[in-house]
Amino acid sequence: TRPVATSQPRSTLGSVKIETNVPGVIVYLDGRYLGVGNNLYADIAPGTHSIRLSKDSYQDWTGNVAVSERSTSRIKVNLNSIESTSGSSSSSRGQADFISSAQKEYDIGNYAGAVENYTKGLLLDSGNPEAYLGRGSSYAKLGEKSKAIADLSQGAKLFENKGNYNKAVLCYSQILNLTPEDQNYLYSRGQDYVHTGDYDKAITDLKKVTEQNPKFLNGFTELGNAQYGAKDYKGAAESYTKARKLSPNSRQIYVKLALVYTALQNKSEAKKNYEKFKELTTLADRETMKDDPEWIKVLKFLGES
């Protein structure tokens, strides 16, 4: 789970306890994924926040919660099953029909009508990322920022699960139009740009992320991955080295440093990082990598069997 981004001292933060009638509910705070289930969620900045609860086969619930310093706000919600909320008109039409109607309404500028049809479609199948993308785009046009971000974020995750990273990038780009420079969404879009091979765009996003948060381990690691993909091996070495300083016992970082120094033909640094990797792993760990073509390059460069 992503932590709630806040620079406030922990002593001034509050918490929210979620209680629902069904287990496994996905919780979103201000459009960002917070966690799953009936839990206490801590380290939340004081103020009013939007909450969205979502679960397959149940109608989403949205509302607001006021969080105070050093106190716990409670939310009790009974989610309604789709079967009890969908009317006869929904049951007689397929999801594709509703999505098609929604797109037509969107195209003529009837964004409220588009939201209505996308919602009916989602009642029939809550796992359709295209519907979340469409409804999120419609909410954005209506100026309903928090709902737009929640839907677009959900759509992005579903697209990622299906391996459709281009569409996930589209979702994150729309979110960033609503909340520019947001560290969490810049990082997520940067990751997806790496998957699509758009390394220059990934580098742009991930550099912003690491500039905002110079102690973000995953940010530097992913930036190094983007630079490695772009064949900027010197830049990748710098990023991985910063990641190593933040997590000196991460064996995966030593793998990446060995790879990048092999690409730079720097045998002494490649050997140093390879030896550190060996120190932190077992033979069984190393056996799992023996067929990796990139790792084979390192072994051949160092003369290792």
DADA-V550224 format. One record per helix or strand of 2 or more residues. SS is the DSSP state (H for helix, E for strand). FROM is the first residue (numbers start at 1). TO is the last residue. If there is no record, write none. Layout:
SS,FROM,TO
SS,FROM,TO
This chain:
H,10,12
E,14,20
E,26,29
E,32,36
E,40,44
E,47,54
E,61,67
E,72,77
H,82,85
H,88,91
H,95,107
H,111,124
H,129,141
H,145,161
H,165,178
H,183,196
H,199,212
H,217,229
H,233,246
H,251,263
H,267,280
H,283,287
H,293,302
